[in-house]
């Protein structure tokens, strides 16, 4: 029995029926980490001792006949921009190379309360700024489907760990596509929840009005299980709420798509979208049509401008959020300075990578007194216009269907010297963050090179139940079944 090939839901059922133990699952995952990590390089820190203690506790409770949460005993990886008490949280940056938080993020506490063994902290683009996981200060993560290619970003370590069987589940964060794009590249499922559906307390902020923590998993059922565990209001995060919250989103997976209306935004299938990607997504639309859904073309005319607005808004907020990293309170401090001003300048110069500096400078520029009205104010006005266009679509549609990324995973190093080309990989995902909507990325085929192709289901605010049920129906109709890529075991 290959435990690393199983979904979380399958492992839960095996645990419930006493056919396996939590310790055996954890052993299998750490054995896979030992075998694959030299090639994949998804982890920045392992927490094997605490993971095994949690697994042992789960087995003890099961033996005593106690009722346990559905995900108890299922190993999970944590993106390294989520604070973990007593374990380094580096954001893949030299600036925080030695930072050990005195508290845990709310989502991490919820994971611990649900008795999931935490396998470790996984790699990302520095401070979650990037689309390839190549901006990490520590290492470059590789795509398990083709080790010469990127896993996507910024949650590349989260996606790669799940795809390679080095974790069953993972937590990521999504500011402009950072859960959905790597999920697409690595052939797994990733959910960017509605803004406010999951607490951001303990997430190291990039762009506070856009950031959202979300689940990454092997199936829509797994995603529903993890989303159920981490969602809901939190008194430590004033932007979080219980609106639309369900105790168990699996209750909605049996919902039929028959009678639903699916919108296909024409702007998402134009120039720049790879033909194989477009064809795979349109074929998925036909699957939904065969299940009884109505498919219609819709328009989001502002979408082509979303990327520009996103980089104005997100960089402005990053400029403000990252001002706290100055070498005074915690983290890296330069050894070369003669006064306080030099200490600030040298610490930030040496501690931040090129991409982070680029966004801080852009954000400072658009917030400056001479350019605030010309850039940032217009970006926020665009945000209102885009939200109105989405609302108009959802007046007639249950959800929208688009590509997740314009192309499949590109080669390591291919776009690293061309920031604009790298930014364009987010063109299908950033409108969702600007509007604060939920979106689900999931596999819908492979290209001619055997690389995963992902589709994106976009729903109205707090419409995660619709997305998860539609995605689950698609998996059932197509016979989708998670398989660890063979290359990850070579």
C-alpha positions as CSV (number, residue, x, y, z in Angstrom):
1,X,0.0,0.0,0.0
2,X,1.6,3.3,-1.2
3,X,0.4,5.7,1.5
4,X,2.0,8.7,-0.2
5,X,-0.3,8.1,-3.2
6,X,-3.4,8.5,-1.1
7,X,-5.5,11.6,-0.6
8,X,-6.2,13.0,2.8
9,X,-9.8,11.7,2.6
10,X,-8.6,8.2,1.7
11,X,-6.1,8.2,4.6
12,X,-8.8,9.4,7.0
13,X,-11.0,6.5,6.1
14,X,-8.2,4.0,6.5
15,X,-7.4,5.5,9.9
16,X,-11.0,5.4,11.0
17,X,-11.2,1.8,10.0
18,X,-8.0,1.0,11.9
19,X,-6.3,-0.3,8.7
20,X,-3.3,2.0,9.2
21,X,-1.9,4.2,12.0
22,X,-1.0,7.9,12.0
23,X,2.6,6.9,12.8
24,X,2.7,4.8,9.6
25,X,1.5,7.8,7.5
26,X,4.1,10.1,9.1
27,X,6.8,7.5,8.5
28,X,5.9,7.2,4.9
29,X,6.0,11.0,4.4
30,X,9.3,11.5,6.0
31,X,10.7,8.5,4.1
32,X,9.6,10.3,0.9
33,X,11.1,13.5,2.1
34,X,14.5,11.7,2.6
35,X,14.3,10.2,-0.9
36,X,13.1,13.3,-2.8
37,X,14.2,16.4,-1.0
38,X,17.7,16.5,-2.5
39,X,16.0,16.9,-5.9
40,X,12.8,18.9,-5.1
41,X,14.2,21.2,-2.3
42,X,10.8,22.2,-1.0
43,X,11.6,22.4,2.7
44,X,13.5,25.1,4.6
45,X,13.0,23.4,8.0
46,X,11.8,20.0,9.1
47,X,9.8,19.5,12.4
48,X,10.1,15.7,12.4
49,X,10.1,15.2,16.2
50,X,6.9,17.2,16.9
51,X,5.2,15.6,13.9
52,X,5.9,12.1,15.3
53,X,4.6,13.2,18.7
54,X,1.4,14.4,17.2
55,X,1.0,11.2,15.2
56,X,1.6,9.1,18.3
57,X,-1.1,11.2,20.2
58,X,-3.6,10.6,17.4
59,X,-2.9,6.8,17.5
60,X,-3.3,6.8,21.3
61,X,-6.7,8.6,21.1
62,X,-7.9,6.3,18.3
63,X,-7.0,3.3,20.4
64,X,-9.0,4.8,23.2
65,X,-12.0,5.1,20.9
66,X,-12.1,8.9,21.0
67,X,-13.8,10.9,18.3
68,X,-11.2,12.9,16.4
69,X,-11.3,15.7,13.8
70,X,-11.4,14.4,10.2
71,X,-7.8,15.5,9.4
72,X,-6.2,14.1,12.6
73,X,-3.0,12.3,11.7
74,X,-2.7,13.7,8.2
75,X,0.7,15.3,7.7
76,X,0.8,19.0,6.5
77,X,3.5,21.4,5.4
78,X,3.4,25.1,6.3
79,X,4.5,27.9,4.1
80,X,7.4,29.8,5.7
81,X,5.6,33.1,5.9
82,X,3.2,31.8,8.6
83,X,4.5,32.2,12.1
84,X,5.2,29.1,14.0
85,X,6.0,29.4,17.7
86,X,9.5,28.1,18.4
87,X,10.3,27.3,14.8
88,X,12.0,29.7,12.4
89,X,9.8,31.8,10.1
90,X,12.2,33.2,7.5
91,X,9.9,34.3,4.6
92,X,12.8,32.8,2.5
93,X,14.7,36.0,3.2
94,X,18.1,36.8,4.6
95,X,16.3,39.6,6.5
96,X,14.5,37.0,8.8
97,X,17.1,34.1,8.6
98,X,17.2,33.8,12.4
99,X,13.6,34.9,13.4
100,X,11.9,32.5,15.8
101,X,8.3,33.8,16.5
102,X,7.0,33.8,20.1
103,X,3.5,32.9,18.8
104,X,1.8,30.9,16.0
105,X,-0.5,32.1,13.3
106,X,-4.2,31.4,13.9
107,X,-4.3,29.0,11.0
108,X,-1.3,27.1,12.5
109,X,-3.0,26.9,15.8
110,X,-6.1,25.5,14.1
111,X,-4.0,22.9,12.3
112,X,-2.5,21.9,15.7
113,X,-5.9,21.8,17.3
114,X,-7.1,19.4,14.6
115,X,-4.1,17.2,15.3
116,X,-2.4,17.3,11.9
117,X,1.3,16.5,12.2
118,X,3.3,19.5,10.9
119,X,6.2,18.2,8.8
120,X,8.0,21.5,8.5
121,X,8.2,24.9,6.9
122,X,8.4,25.1,3.1
123,X,10.1,27.4,0.6
124,X,8.6,30.4,-1.1
125,X,9.6,33.5,-3.1
126,X,11.1,36.0,-0.7
127,X,8.3,37.7,1.3
128,X,5.9,35.9,-1.1
129,X,7.0,38.2,-4.0
130,X,7.4,36.1,-7.1
131,X,5.9,33.6,-9.5
132,X,8.5,30.9,-9.7
133,X,10.0,30.2,-6.2
134,X,13.4,31.4,-7.6
135,X,13.5,34.5,-5.4
136,X,14.2,32.6,-2.2
137,X,17.4,33.5,-0.4
138,X,18.0,29.9,0.5
139,X,17.3,27.6,-2.4
140,X,15.3,27.1,-5.6
141,X,12.5,24.6,-5.4
142,X,12.0,22.3,-8.4
143,X,8.8,21.1,-10.0
144,X,8.3,17.3,-9.3
145,X,6.8,16.7,-12.7
146,X,10.0,18.0,-14.4
147,X,12.9,19.0,-12.2
148,X,14.3,21.4,-14.7
149,X,11.1,23.6,-14.3
150,X,9.7,25.9,-11.7
151,X,7.0,24.8,-9.3
152,X,5.4,28.3,-9.5
153,X,5.2,30.8,-6.8
154,X,5.2,32.2,-4.3
155,X,3.8,29.0,-2.6
156,X,6.1,26.8,-4.7
157,X,7.4,24.9,-1.8
158,X,3.8,24.1,-0.6
159,X,2.7,22.9,-4.0
160,X,5.9,20.9,-4.7
161,X,5.8,19.2,-1.3
162,X,2.2,18.0,-1.9
163,X,2.9,17.0,-5.6
164,X,6.0,15.0,-4.6
165,X,4.4,13.1,-1.7
166,X,6.5,15.0,0.8
167,X,3.3,16.2,2.5
168,X,-0.4,15.2,2.1
169,X,-1.6,18.8,2.6
170,X,-0.1,22.3,2.7
171,X,-1.0,25.8,3.7
172,X,-0.1,28.6,1.2
173,X,-0.8,32.3,0.9
174,X,-2.2,34.1,-2.2
175,X,-1.7,37.8,-2.9
176,X,-2.1,37.7,-6.7
177,X,-2.2,34.0,-7.5
178,X,0.4,32.5,-5.2
179,X,-1.7,29.5,-4.3
180,X,-3.4,28.9,-7.7
181,X,-0.4,29.3,-10.0
182,X,1.9,26.8,-8.3
183,X,-1.1,24.4,-7.8
184,X,-1.6,24.6,-11.6
185,X,2.1,24.1,-12.4
186,X,2.3,21.1,-10.0
187,X,-1.0,19.4,-10.9
188,X,-2.7,19.8,-7.5
189,X,-5.7,21.6,-6.1
190,X,-5.4,25.1,-4.5
191,X,-8.1,27.4,-3.1
192,X,-7.8,31.1,-2.7
193,X,-10.6,31.9,-0.2
194,X,-12.8,35.0,-0.1
195,X,-10.9,37.8,1.5
196,X,-11.8,37.5,5.2
197,X,-12.9,33.9,5.2
198,X,-9.6,32.8,6.8
199,X,-7.7,34.7,9.5
200,X,-4.5,36.5,8.4
201,X,-3.2,36.8,12.0
202,X,0.4,35.5,12.0
203,X,0.8,35.7,8.3
204,X,3.8,38.0,7.5
205,X,2.1,40.7,5.5
206,X,3.0,41.5,1.9
207,X,-0.1,43.4,0.7
208,X,-2.7,43.4,3.5
209,X,-5.8,44.1,1.4
210,X,-4.9,41.3,-1.0
211,X,-3.2,38.6,1.1
212,X,-5.2,35.4,1.9
213,X,-4.2,32.1,3.5
214,X,-5.6,29.0,1.8
215,X,-5.4,25.2,1.5
216,X,-3.4,23.2,-1.1
217,X,-4.3,19.5,-1.5
218,X,-4.6,16.5,-3.8
219,X,-8.4,16.7,-4.4
220,X,-11.4,18.9,-4.0
221,X,-12.5,16.8,-1.1
222,X,-9.1,17.2,0.7
223,X,-9.3,20.9,0.0
224,X,-12.8,21.1,1.5
225,X,-11.6,19.3,4.6
226,X,-8.7,21.6,5.2
227,X,-10.7,24.7,4.4
228,X,-13.3,23.6,7.0
229,X,-10.5,23.4,9.6
230,X,-8.9,26.8,9.0
231,X,-11.8,29.1,8.0
232,X,-13.9,31.3,10.2
233,X,-13.8,34.5,12.2
234,X,-10.8,35.3,14.5
235,X,-10.8,38.0,17.2
236,X,-7.2,38.7,16.3
237,X,-8.0,39.7,12.7
238,X,-10.7,42.4,12.4
239,X,-11.0,41.6,8.6
240,X,-12.0,38.0,9.2
241,X,-15.7,37.0,9.5
242,X,-18.0,34.0,9.7
243,X,-20.2,34.9,6.8
244,X,-20.8,31.9,4.6
245,X,-18.8,29.7,7.0
246,X,-19.6,26.0,7.1
247,X,-18.5,23.5,9.7
248,X,-17.8,20.9,7.1
249,X,-17.6,21.9,3.4
250,X,-17.7,18.2,2.5
251,X,-21.5,18.4,3.1
252,X,-21.8,20.3,-0.2
253,X,-19.7,18.1,-2.4
254,X,-22.7,16.0,-3.5
255,X,-24.4,19.1,-5.0
256,X,-25.1,18.7,-8.7
257,X,-23.9,21.2,-11.3
258,X,-27.1,20.5,-13.3
259,X,-28.9,23.7,-13.8
260,X,-25.9,25.9,-13.0
261,X,-24.7,28.6,-15.3
262,X,-21.0,28.8,-16.0
263,X,-19.5,32.0,-17.4
264,X,-16.5,32.0,-19.8
265,X,-14.9,35.5,-19.7
266,X,-13.8,36.1,-23.3
267,X,-10.8,38.3,-22.1
268,X,-9.2,35.2,-20.6
269,X,-8.8,33.4,-23.9
270,X,-7.1,36.0,-26.0
271,X,-3.5,36.8,-26.9
272,X,-0.9,35.3,-24.7
273,X,-2.8,32.2,-23.6
274,X,-1.2,29.0,-24.8
275,X,-3.4,27.1,-27.3
276,X,-3.0,23.8,-25.3
277,X,-4.1,25.6,-22.1
278,X,-7.0,27.2,-23.8
279,X,-8.1,23.9,-25.4
280,X,-7.9,22.0,-22.1
281,X,-10.0,24.6,-20.3
282,X,-12.7,24.7,-23.0
283,X,-12.8,20.9,-22.9
284,X,-13.5,21.2,-19.2
285,X,-16.3,23.5,-20.0
286,X,-17.7,20.7,-22.2
287,X,-17.5,18.3,-19.3
288,X,-19.6,20.7,-17.2
289,X,-22.0,21.1,-20.1
290,X,-22.4,17.3,-20.3
291,X,-23.2,17.3,-16.6
292,X,-26.2,19.6,-17.2
293,X,-24.7,23.0,-16.7
294,X,-25.3,25.9,-19.1
295,X,-22.1,27.5,-20.5
296,X,-22.2,31.1,-21.7
297,X,-19.7,33.7,-22.7
298,X,-19.4,36.8,-20.5
299,X,-17.1,39.8,-20.4
300,X,-14.9,41.5,-17.9
301,X,-13.6,44.4,-20.0
302,X,-11.4,45.8,-17.3
303,X,-9.4,42.5,-16.9
304,X,-6.5,43.5,-19.3
305,X,-5.7,46.4,-16.9
306,X,-5.8,44.3,-13.7
307,X,-2.1,43.4,-13.8
308,X,-1.0,47.1,-13.8
309,X,-3.5,47.9,-11.0
310,X,-2.3,44.9,-9.0
311,X,1.4,45.9,-9.0
312,X,0.5,49.5,-8.0
313,X,-1.7,48.4,-5.1
314,X,0.4,45.5,-3.9
315,X,3.7,47.3,-4.2
316,X,2.4,50.3,-2.3
317,X,1.2,48.1,0.5
318,X,4.5,46.1,0.5
319,X,6.4,49.4,0.8
320,X,4.5,50.2,4.0
321,X,4.5,46.7,5.4
322,X,8.2,46.0,4.9
323,X,9.3,49.3,6.5
324,X,9.3,47.4,9.8
325,X,12.4,45.3,8.7
326,X,15.1,47.8,9.6
327,X,17.6,45.9,11.7
328,X,16.4,47.3,15.0
329,X,13.8,45.0,16.4
330,X,14.5,41.5,15.0
331,X,16.1,39.6,12.1
332,X,19.2,40.5,10.2
333,X,21.3,43.6,11.0
334,X,24.3,44.7,8.9
335,X,27.7,44.6,10.6
336,X,28.9,47.6,8.6
337,X,27.7,50.9,9.8
338,X,28.9,54.0,11.7
339,X,25.6,55.6,12.5
340,X,21.8,54.8,12.7
341,X,21.2,55.9,9.1
342,X,23.9,53.7,7.7
343,X,22.6,50.8,9.8
344,X,19.1,51.2,8.3
345,X,20.4,51.5,4.7
346,X,23.0,48.8,4.9
347,X,20.7,46.3,6.7
348,X,17.9,46.7,4.0
349,X,20.4,46.7,1.2
350,X,22.0,43.5,2.3
351,X,18.9,41.8,3.8
352,X,16.4,42.2,0.9
353,X,16.7,40.4,-2.4
354,X,16.4,42.1,-5.8
355,X,12.7,41.5,-6.4
356,X,11.7,42.7,-2.9
357,X,13.7,45.9,-3.4
358,X,12.1,46.4,-6.8
359,X,8.6,46.3,-5.3
360,X,9.5,48.5,-2.3
361,X,10.9,51.1,-4.7
362,X,7.8,50.9,-7.0
363,X,5.5,51.1,-4.0
364,X,7.3,54.1,-2.5
365,X,7.2,55.9,-5.8
366,X,3.4,55.4,-6.3
367,X,2.7,56.6,-2.8
368,X,4.9,59.7,-3.1
369,X,3.1,63.1,-2.9
370,X,3.7,63.9,-6.6
371,X,2.3,60.5,-7.9
372,X,-0.3,59.3,-5.4
373,X,-3.2,60.6,-7.4
374,X,-1.8,59.5,-10.8
375,X,-1.1,55.9,-9.7
376,X,-2.3,54.6,-6.4
377,X,-5.6,56.5,-6.4
378,X,-6.4,55.3,-9.9
379,X,-5.5,51.8,-8.9
380,X,-8.1,51.9,-6.1
381,X,-10.7,53.4,-8.5
382,X,-10.0,50.5,-10.9
383,X,-10.6,48.1,-8.0
384,X,-14.1,49.4,-7.6
385,X,-14.8,49.2,-11.3
386,X,-13.6,45.6,-11.5
387,X,-15.7,44.5,-8.6
388,X,-18.8,45.9,-10.3
389,X,-18.0,43.9,-13.4
390,X,-17.7,40.7,-11.4
391,X,-20.9,41.4,-9.7
392,X,-22.6,41.8,-13.0
393,X,-21.3,38.4,-14.2
394,X,-22.5,36.7,-11.0
395,X,-26.0,38.1,-11.4
396,X,-26.3,35.6,-14.3
397,X,-23.7,33.0,-13.5
398,X,-23.0,30.6,-10.6
399,X,-19.2,30.7,-11.3
400,X,-16.7,31.6,-14.0
401,X,-14.3,29.3,-15.7
402,X,-10.8,30.4,-16.9
403,X,-7.2,29.2,-17.3
404,X,-5.2,29.6,-14.1
405,X,-2.0,30.5,-15.9
406,X,-1.4,31.4,-19.5
407,X,1.1,28.5,-19.9
408,X,2.4,25.4,-18.2
409,X,5.5,25.4,-16.0
410,X,8.5,27.2,-17.5
411,X,12.2,26.4,-17.2
412,X,14.2,27.4,-14.2
413,X,16.0,30.6,-15.0
414,X,13.9,31.2,-18.2
415,X,12.2,34.4,-16.9
416,X,14.3,35.4,-13.9
417,X,16.0,38.3,-15.7
418,X,12.7,39.6,-17.3
419,X,10.4,40.8,-14.5
420,X,7.6,41.9,-16.8
421,X,7.5,38.5,-18.5
422,X,7.4,36.9,-15.0
423,X,4.6,39.3,-13.8
424,X,2.5,38.3,-16.9
425,X,2.2,34.7,-15.6
426,X,-0.2,36.2,-13.0
427,X,-2.5,37.8,-15.5
428,X,-5.4,35.3,-15.0
429,X,-5.2,35.3,-11.2
430,X,-4.7,38.9,-10.0
431,X,-8.3,40.1,-10.8
432,X,-9.6,37.7,-8.2
433,X,-7.4,39.2,-5.4
434,X,-8.3,42.7,-6.4
435,X,-12.0,41.9,-6.1
436,X,-11.6,39.8,-2.9
437,X,-13.3,36.8,-4.5
438,X,-12.7,33.0,-4.0
439,X,-11.1,30.9,-6.7
440,X,-10.2,27.3,-7.1
441,X,-7.3,26.0,-9.2
442,X,-7.4,22.4,-10.2
443,X,-5.9,20.1,-12.9
444,X,-7.7,19.7,-16.2
445,X,-5.2,18.0,-18.4
446,X,-1.6,17.9,-19.6
447,X,0.2,19.5,-22.4
448,X,2.3,17.8,-25.2
449,X,5.3,17.6,-22.8
450,X,3.2,15.9,-20.1
451,X,3.1,19.0,-17.8
452,X,-0.1,19.7,-15.8
453,X,-2.6,22.3,-17.1
454,X,-4.8,24.0,-14.5
455,X,-8.2,25.6,-14.8
456,X,-9.6,28.3,-12.4
457,X,-13.1,28.4,-11.1
458,X,-14.0,31.9,-9.8
459,X,-17.0,32.3,-7.5
460,X,-19.0,35.2,-5.8
461,X,-18.0,36.3,-2.3
462,X,-18.2,33.3,0.1
463,X,-19.1,31.0,-2.7
464,X,-16.4,28.4,-1.8
465,X,-19.1,25.7,-1.4
466,X,-20.1,26.2,-5.1
467,X,-16.5,26.0,-6.3
468,X,-15.7,22.9,-4.3
469,X,-18.8,21.0,-5.3
470,X,-18.3,21.9,-9.0
471,X,-14.7,20.9,-8.8
472,X,-15.5,17.6,-7.1
473,X,-18.1,16.8,-9.8
474,X,-15.5,17.5,-12.4
475,X,-13.1,15.1,-10.7
476,X,-15.7,12.4,-10.6
477,X,-16.7,12.8,-14.2
478,X,-13.2,12.7,-15.5
479,X,-11.8,10.0,-13.2
480,X,-9.1,12.3,-11.9
481,X,-6.9,10.6,-9.3
482,X,-3.8,12.1,-7.7
483,X,-0.5,10.4,-8.6
484,X,2.9,11.2,-7.3
485,X,5.1,12.1,-10.3
486,X,7.5,9.2,-11.0
487,X,10.4,11.7,-11.5
488,X,10.1,12.8,-7.9
489,X,11.3,9.3,-6.8
490,X,14.2,9.1,-9.1
